[in-house]
Amino acid sequence: MINVTRLNGKTFRLNALFIETIESFPDTTITLSNGRKYVVKEKEDEVVKSVRAFYQSVNLFGLPNLGERDDEEQ
Protein backbone atom coordinates (compact mmCIF):
# COMPACT_ATOMS: atom_id res chain seq x y z
CA MET A 1 0.00 0.00 0.00
CA ILE A 2 1.13 3.55 -0.68
CA ASN A 3 -0.04 6.77 0.96
CA VAL A 4 -1.50 9.43 -1.32
CA THR A 5 -3.46 12.64 -0.76
CA ARG A 6 -6.70 13.66 -2.44
CA LEU A 7 -6.99 17.23 -3.71
CA ASN A 8 -9.20 18.04 -0.69
CA GLY A 9 -6.28 17.16 1.63
CA LYS A 10 -7.52 13.78 2.88
CA THR A 11 -4.92 11.03 2.81
CA PHE A 12 -5.64 7.41 1.99
CA ARG A 13 -3.80 4.21 1.18
CA LEU A 14 -3.88 2.72 -2.27
CA ASN A 15 -2.92 -0.84 -3.19
CA ALA A 16 0.02 -0.31 -5.54
CA LEU A 17 -0.40 -3.77 -7.08
CA PHE A 18 -3.57 -2.59 -8.86
CA ILE A 19 -2.09 0.55 -10.43
CA GLU A 20 -2.25 0.40 -14.21
CA THR A 21 -1.26 3.97 -15.18
CA ILE A 22 -0.02 7.15 -13.54
CA GLU A 23 -0.50 10.32 -15.59
CA SER A 24 -0.20 14.07 -15.11
CA PHE A 25 -2.62 16.40 -16.84
CA PRO A 26 -1.58 18.61 -14.83
CA ASP A 27 -2.94 16.89 -11.70
CA THR A 28 -1.63 13.40 -11.08
CA THR A 29 -4.23 10.80 -12.00
CA ILE A 30 -3.84 7.17 -10.98
CA THR A 31 -5.87 4.58 -12.88
CA LEU A 32 -6.35 1.14 -11.35
CA SER A 33 -6.79 -2.11 -13.26
CA ASN A 34 -10.52 -2.07 -12.40
CA GLY A 35 -10.94 1.30 -14.13
CA ARG A 36 -11.25 3.48 -11.01
CA LYS A 37 -9.37 6.76 -11.17
CA TYR A 38 -7.92 8.81 -8.34
CA VAL A 39 -6.63 12.38 -8.63
CA VAL A 40 -3.93 13.06 -6.05
CA LYS A 41 -1.75 15.98 -4.90
CA GLU A 42 1.55 14.11 -5.19
CA LYS A 43 3.60 14.59 -8.35
CA GLU A 44 3.89 11.68 -10.78
CA ASP A 45 7.51 10.91 -9.87
CA GLU A 46 6.66 10.91 -6.14
CA VAL A 47 3.99 8.28 -6.76
CA VAL A 48 6.39 6.22 -8.87
CA LYS A 49 9.00 6.36 -6.09
CA SER A 50 6.39 5.25 -3.55
CA VAL A 51 5.32 2.36 -5.78
CA ARG A 52 8.94 1.32 -6.33
CA ALA A 53 9.61 1.43 -2.55
CA PHE A 54 6.48 -0.66 -1.94
CA TYR A 55 7.54 -3.25 -4.52
CA GLN A 56 10.98 -3.47 -2.91
CA SER A 57 9.46 -3.80 0.57
CA VAL A 58 7.46 -6.84 -0.52
CA ASN A 59 10.45 -8.18 -2.48
CA LEU A 60 8.64 -7.98 -5.81
CA PHE A 61 11.82 -6.96 -7.67
CA GLY A 62 13.72 -10.07 -6.65
CA LEU A 63 16.29 -10.85 -4.05
CA PRO A 64 17.52 -7.76 -2.16
CA ASN A 65 21.12 -9.08 -2.04
CA LEU A 66 21.34 -10.57 -5.50
CA GLY A 67 24.64 -12.33 -5.95
CA GLU A 68 25.44 -12.48 -2.23
CA ARG A 69 24.22 -15.93 -1.24
CA ASP A 70 25.40 -17.39 2.06
CA ASP A 71 25.38 -20.96 0.77
CA GLU A 72 27.81 -20.34 -2.10
CA GLU A 73 31.21 -21.97 -1.84
CA GLN A 74 34.18 -19.64 -2.03
One Martini backbone bead per residue (centre of mass of N, CA, C, O) as a GRO file, in nm:
protein
   74
    1MET     BB    1   0.100   0.034   0.018
    2ILE     BB    2   0.010   0.374  -0.045
    3ASN     BB    3   0.044   0.716   0.012
    4VAL     BB    4  -0.218   0.954  -0.048
    5THR     BB    5  -0.361   1.273  -0.178
    6ARG     BB    6  -0.614   1.447  -0.201
    7LEU     BB    7  -0.723   1.759  -0.300
    8ASN     BB    8  -0.872   1.795  -0.001
    9GLY     BB    9  -0.632   1.644   0.201
   10LYS     BB   10  -0.695   1.352   0.204
   11THR     BB   11  -0.580   1.052   0.317
   12PHE     BB   12  -0.465   0.743   0.155
   13ARG     BB   13  -0.469   0.405   0.063
   14LEU     BB   14  -0.297   0.224  -0.200
   15ASN     BB   15  -0.288  -0.042  -0.412
   16ALA     BB   16  -0.010  -0.090  -0.612
   17LEU     BB   17  -0.092  -0.357  -0.771
   18PHE     BB   18  -0.346  -0.191  -0.931
   19ILE     BB   19  -0.169  -0.021  -1.103
   20GLU     BB   20  -0.164   0.101  -1.439
   21THR     BB   21  -0.166   0.429  -1.424
   22ILE     BB   22   0.038   0.739  -1.448
   23GLU     BB   23  -0.075   1.078  -1.466
   24SER     BB   24  -0.035   1.417  -1.613
   25PHE     BB   25  -0.317   1.682  -1.634
   26PRO     BB   26  -0.163   1.813  -1.416
   27ASP     BB   27  -0.283   1.617  -1.247
   28THR     BB   28  -0.259   1.333  -1.070
   29THR     BB   29  -0.344   1.018  -1.226
   30ILE     BB   30  -0.487   0.715  -1.107
   31THR     BB   31  -0.510   0.393  -1.258
   32LEU     BB   32  -0.682   0.111  -1.232
   33SER     BB   33  -0.762  -0.212  -1.335
   34ASN     BB   34  -1.086  -0.139  -1.273
   35GLY     BB   35  -1.098   0.195  -1.365
   36ARG     BB   36  -1.026   0.356  -1.138
   37LYS     BB   37  -0.992   0.700  -1.030
   38TYR     BB   38  -0.720   0.914  -0.903
   39VAL     BB   39  -0.671   1.230  -0.758
   40VAL     BB   40  -0.355   1.378  -0.675
   41LYS     BB   41  -0.102   1.577  -0.527
   42GLU     BB   42   0.111   1.417  -0.616
   43LYS     BB   43   0.362   1.356  -0.802
   44GLU     BB   44   0.448   1.128  -1.028
   45ASP     BB   45   0.738   1.061  -0.910
   46GLU     BB   46   0.639   1.008  -0.620
   47VAL     BB   47   0.461   0.766  -0.686
   48VAL     BB   48   0.678   0.591  -0.815
   49LYS     BB   49   0.858   0.576  -0.562
   50SER     BB   50   0.644   0.442  -0.382
   51VAL     BB   51   0.605   0.191  -0.554
   52ARG     BB   52   0.896   0.095  -0.553
   53ALA     BB   53   0.918   0.068  -0.243
   54PHE     BB   54   0.694  -0.138  -0.216
   55TYR     BB   55   0.811  -0.359  -0.396
   56GLN     BB   56   1.070  -0.390  -0.223
   57SER     BB   57   0.923  -0.461   0.053
   58VAL     BB   58   0.791  -0.732  -0.106
   59ASN     BB   59   1.000  -0.852  -0.313
   60LEU     BB   60   0.926  -0.800  -0.638
   61PHE     BB   61   1.239  -0.754  -0.760
   62GLY     BB   62   1.374  -0.955  -0.573
   63LEU     BB   63   1.661  -0.996  -0.448
   64PRO     BB   64   1.833  -0.781  -0.237
   65ASN     BB   65   2.117  -0.981  -0.255
   66LEU     BB   66   2.227  -1.017  -0.531
   67GLY     BB   67   2.503  -1.244  -0.525
   68GLU     BB   68   2.474  -1.294  -0.185
   69ARG     BB   69   2.523  -1.598  -0.095
   70ASP     BB   70   2.573  -1.812   0.179
   71ASP     BB   71   2.589  -2.106   0.012
   72GLU     BB   72   2.841  -2.032  -0.122
   73GLU     BB   73   3.131  -2.121  -0.257
   74GLN     BB   74   3.478  -2.003  -0.245
   0.00000   0.00000   0.00000
